[in-house]
Amino acid sequence: MSGERQLALTEVGTNEVEIMVFFLDLTEKGRVYRAYFGVNVAKVLKIMRIPDMTMNPPEKSHQAVQGAFNFKDRDRVIPLVDLAAYLGAVKVEDSEEKVIITEFNEVMTSFIVTGVTRIHRLSWRDIEKPDRLVDRYSEHAFTGVVRIDETVVFILDLEKVVIELNPRSALAFYGTEQGQIIADRDIHILHVDDQNLVRKMVKRSLENNARFHVHSAESGEDALNWLRARLEDARREGRQLEEYVDVIISDVEMPVMDGFTLCSKVKKDPDLRSVPLFLFSSLITEETMHKGESVGADGQFPKPQTEGMVYEMMTTLARKVVGEDVDA
């Protein structure tokens, strides 16, 4: 991928993703080695050489931020981040280094890397969650690990990186004006996201409203297993599934099972499809809304627009109650 962002070629609901693989040449104790990383191609805007002119901001939000430059394609000044420095590693200096420009969560950021290889189409089922050792060593910088052609590739958790690079802007992420959201009963929410930081932020934000109770799941598969377990509980206790879960909020890109696949399975299951499901992802744009619609999502919201999603969620639940009353 050498120019502007291209549309992903994967089909919706097939549990596939396109990963762009890049690498860093690093050195440690006199040994030089190449480490491979991956990022969802849908988040990549452009790949370019390091710009000739960069500016140093008066105050750096993070030691890995090398400066900023004017991205002429969008007429925007964006930060230039030394990815190796962010990971706590020392890179081998190379005059042919590349810059990967990303755009998601309404934020543009650029990362210095040694080089880019190619785009691979993968199944989310082949992408494993990082084990505890990798998580601890990397400070939770990776959202998944996959082996491609005998090479271990770490999927970078770009959302966590961007939040850490600009902590002040992160304070506004996932917030809601709780005083404006009124519920006359308890609302049970299943929130699905592979990123621990996002799960915590969304749970804290929603549960500021005492009526909201959030159960978190790490992947579409975890969520589906939880839903089926609650369905068994409901049958055993002679209750309705809605007494355990009112609504599902799901990310899209997750190891093992993505949000599109989860949504498709829920909406095709006669015992689960009555539960509203909202997709909540940095991949959702006006150009990609048709993907969520094709798998039956009840609503789609780009991160971090939590407040708009909550209003729509409450409206959907209210309509559902009115519909049930009319049917009765």
N, C-alpha and C positions, 0 to 999 in steps of 0.2 A: 504494500500500500504506500504510494508515494505522494498522493495529492489529497484533495478534499475527501471528507468522509463518504464512504460508499454504503449503500443499504445492505444489511446482512441478508444472506441468501438462505438462511435456515428457515424451515417451515414452522409455523406456530403449533405448539402442542406436541412436537416430536422430541422434546427434552434435549434439544441440541443447542449449541452455542458456537460462535466463531471467535476464536482467541488469537490475537496478534502476539507473537512471541518476539521478545527482544532480549538483549543480554548486556551484562556489565562485566568488563575485565577487571578483576579485583586482585589485590595483593595482601598477603598476610604472612608475617614472619619470613619474608623473602620469597615466598611461593606465590606465583601468579596463577590464577585460575579463572575460568569463565562460568558465571552464574546466569541461569536462564529464568526469565520471568514472563508472565502473560497478563494481558488485559483484554476485556471484552472489546471487540473491534467497534461496537456501536458507540463506545465512549471516546474513540479516537477521532479527532477532527483533522489533524494534519501531522505529517512528519517532515522535518526540515533540518537544515544545518543550524548550528548555533549562530544566533544573530550577531552581526558585527558590532552593533551598538546596544549596550544594556545600561540601565541606570540603577544606582544603588539607592534603595529607599532609606529615609532618615532613620527608620526603626524597623529592624527585622523581626517578624513574628516568630521565626524559627531559624536555628542555625543552618539548616539545609537550604534556605532561600538565598540564592546567589545574587538576586537582583530582580529586575523587571525589564520588559521591552515592549515596544509598540507592535502589536500583531496587526499588520496592515490589512489583512483579509477581512478583519472585523472592526478595524480602527479601535482596538481595545488595548490597554496596557495590562499585561498579565505577568504573574510571577514566574521566575525561572528557578527551578528546584533541582538541586544536585541529589538525585535519587540515592546514590551510593552513600552520601553523607547522612541522608535521612535514615538509611538502614544501619548506620553505624559502621560502615565498611570504608575501605580506602581503595579508590579506583586507580587504574593505570591511566595516566594522561594520554589522550589520543587526539590528534588534530582533526580526525574524521568523525568525531562524536556527533550524535544526532540529538534532536530535540523532538519529543513526542508531545503534541498539544492535545489535551483532553478537554471535553466539555460535558458536564453533567451536574445535576443538582443546582442548575442556574449559575455554575461557577466554571471559569476557564482557568486551566493551570498547565504549565509546560514542565517537562522532566528531561534532564540530561541523561542520556544512556550511551553506551559504547556503540551499539549497532542494533539493527532490526533484522529478523530472519524472514518469517512469512506468516500467513494466516492459516490456522488449522480449524477445521470443523470437527467438533468433539461432542460426545454425549455427556450431559451433566453427570450421568451415572458413573462415568470414568474418572470424574474429578472428585478426589477424596477430601474430606475435611482434614486440616493440618492436625497432626497428633499433638499431645501436650508438650512434648519436647520442642518441636518446631515452633509452636505457639509461644512458648516461654522465651526461646532464643530470639525470635523475631519481634517480640513485643506485639504479637497479634497483627503483624503487618500483612499477613496473607490470609486470603479467604478460602483457598483450596490448593491442592497439589495434584499434578497429573504427570504421567510418564508418556512422552511423545518420542517415538523412534529411539528408545533407550536413553533419552535425556529427561531428567527430572526438571519440571517447570513449575515454579511457584506462581500462583495467581495472586496478583497484588490487590490488596483491599484499598482501592483508590479512595473510596468514601472516607475511610478512617484517616488516610494520609491527609486529605484535603482539610478535614476538620481539625486535625492536629496542627497543620501548618498555619491555620488562621483561627485560633481559639475564640477570639472575640465574635467572629461571625457565627461560630458554632453555637453560641449562646442563644441565637435566634432560631436555630434549626428546630424543627419538630415542636414548636410552641403552639399553644392554643389559648384563646381568651376564654378561660373556663367560665367566667361570670356570664357569658353570652350563650352558653350551651346548657340547656335545662333538660333533665330527664326525670320523669316521675316514677321511675323504677330502676332497679339495678340492670346494667347492660354488661353482658359477658362477651368479651372480645378475644378471639384467637389471633395473635399477631405472629406472622411467619417471616423471619429474616435471618440470614446466615451470619450477619455481623453483630457480634455481641454488643458493641458500642451503640448501634442503632436500636437494638432491642431494649437496652436499658433506657435510652433517651425517650423512646416512644412510650414505654411503660410508665416512666416517671411523669411524662407530660400528660398522658391520658388519665392516670390515676390521681392526678391533682383534683380531678372531679371524683368525689366520693362514690358516685353512682357507677363509675366505670371500673371493671375488674378485668385485668389483662392476663391471659395465659400465653406464654411465649413458646415458639417452636423454631428449630434451627434450619429446617428444610421442608420442602413440600412433602417428602416422605414421612418425616416426623409428624407433620400436621395431619396427614391423612390417617396415620396410625392412631393419633390422638382422637380424631373425629370418630373413627370406627369403634374405638374403645368406649367413647361417650355414648355412642349409639347402642352398644351392648348394655351399658349401664341403664339407659333409658328403657330399653325393652324389659330388662330384669326388674326394674322398679316401677314399671307401668307409667312412665312419664314421657314427655315429648323431648326430642333432641334440643329444641329451642330453649328448654329450661337449663341447659348446660352451656349453650353457645348461641348468641344472637347474631354475630357477624364475624366474618373472617377478613383480615387485612393481610395481604401477602406481597412480599417482594417478588421480583421476576427472576433475577439471576441468582441461583443457589446451587451448590454442589448436590449431587444425587438426584434431586428432582426440582425443576424450576417452577416458577409461579404459574406460567401458562399451562404446564402439564397438570399441576395441582388443580387449577381452575377447571380444566377440561374434565378431569376425573370427578370432581365434586359435582359439576353440572350434569354429568351423564349418569350419576348415581341417583336413583329415585328416592333413596332415603336421606341424601345429603343436599340435594339441589335446592331445597327451599331456603337454605341458609345463605343470606347475601354475602357475596365475596367481592372485595375491592382490591384492585391491584395498586400497589404503592411503590413506585420504582423510579430511579433516576433515568431509566431507559424510556419512560413514557413521554412522548411528544405528540403534537398534532399529526405528524406524519406516521406515527406507529399505533395510533388509537385503534385502527382496524384489527390489529393483532389480538388485543384483549376482547374486542367485540366478537371475534370469531370463535373464542372459547367460552363465551357466555358471561364475561365479567359484568357485575352489576354497576361498577364504576371504576374509573382509572384516574389516578392522581400522581403527578410527578413529585418526587421528594424535593424539598422538605415541606410540601404544602399540607401539613397535618390539619390545620384548621378547616380548610375547605373540605377535606375528606370527611372530617367528623360531622360537619353540617350535613353533607350529603348522606352519610351513614344514618344519622338520626332521622332525616327526612324519609329515607327508604324504609326504616323500621316503622315509622309512623304510618306510612302508606300500607305496609304489610298488616298492621293491626286493624286499620280501617277495612281493608279487604277481607280479613278474617271475620270481622263483625258483620259485614254485609252478607258474606256467604252463610253465616249462622242464621 
